[in-house]
Amino acid sequence: MCRVSAVTGTGTSPAELLRAACGGDSRAFQALVAPHLRALHLHSYRMLGSYTEAEDAVQETMLRAWQGLSGFEGRAPLRHWLYRISTTTCLKIFLTFTA
């Protein structure tokens, strides 16, 4: 559905970037998620305990976020949505290690 009501800003606002990303603009998506990449990498590292595994998890998170962007409803900040995807991705990676 890709609602943008909860995202506001000025200039090239997050709402405009989100709208463009929902339309398939990969550069807009990159600009939208770029401020969150370092925090997502740190979050993944804390969960997995490996720098390289955390890098893989962030890449997988970005892929899942791009593919699922139409499901972002804007009820919470984009950061929360990305963290949820990241956490789920890390848990799946962790479960493959322990299985």
C-alpha positions in Angstrom: 0.0 0.0 0.0 3.0 2.3 0.7 1.3 5.1 2.7 3.4 8.2 3.4 1.2 10.1 5.9 3.5 9.4 8.8 6.6 10.7 7.0 7.2 14.4 6.7 10.1 16.8 5.9 11.3 19.6 3.7 13.3 19.8 0.5 13.6 16.3 -0.8 11.5 15.0 2.1 11.3 11.5 3.3 7.7 11.5 2.1 8.8 12.4 -1.4 11.6 9.8 -1.3 9.2 7.1 -0.1 6.7 8.0 -2.8 9.4 7.7 -5.4 10.8 4.5 -3.9 7.4 2.9 -4.0 7.3 3.8 -7.6 10.4 1.8 -8.2 13.1 4.5 -7.9 16.1 2.7 -6.4 18.1 5.9 -5.8 15.2 7.3 -3.8 15.2 4.1 -1.8 19.0 4.3 -1.2 18.6 7.9 0.0 15.7 6.9 2.3 17.5 4.1 4.0 21.1 5.5 4.0 20.8 7.3 7.3 19.8 4.0 9.0 22.5 1.7 7.6 25.1 2.2 10.3 22.6 1.7 13.1 21.3 -1.4 11.3 24.8 -2.8 10.9 25.5 -2.2 14.6 22.1 -3.9 15.6 22.9 -6.9 13.4 26.5 -7.1 14.8 25.1 -7.2 18.3 22.7 -9.9 17.4 25.1 -12.1 15.4 28.5 -11.3 17.0 30.3 -11.2 13.6 31.1 -8.2 11.5 30.9 -10.1 8.2 27.6 -11.8 9.1 26.2 -8.4 10.1 27.2 -7.0 6.7 25.4 -10.0 5.1 22.4 -9.4 7.3 22.2 -5.7 6.4 22.3 -6.5 2.7 19.5 -9.1 3.2 17.6 -6.6 5.2 17.8 -4.0 2.4 16.7 -6.5 -0.2 13.7 -7.5 1.9 12.9 -3.9 2.6 13.1 -3.0 -1.1 10.9 -6.0 -2.0 8.4 -5.3 0.7 8.3 -1.5 0.5 4.7 -1.6 -0.7 3.8 -3.1 2.6 5.1 -0.2 4.6 2.0 1.5 6.0 3.6 4.5 7.7 2.0 3.8 11.1 5.4 3.9 12.7 8.7 5.5 11.6 10.6 3.9 8.7 13.4 3.2 11.2 11.2 0.9 13.3 10.1 -1.0 10.2 13.7 -1.5 9.1 14.7 -2.7 12.6 11.9 -5.2 12.5 13.1 -6.6 9.2 16.7 -6.6 10.4 15.8 -8.4 13.6 13.9 -11.1 11.7 16.7 -11.5 9.3 19.3 -11.9 12.1 17.1 -14.4 13.8 16.8 -16.5 10.6 20.6 -16.3 10.1 21.2 -17.3 13.8 18.8 -20.2 13.5 20.7 -21.5 10.4 23.9 -21.4 12.5 22.4 -23.4 15.3 20.5 -25.9 13.2 
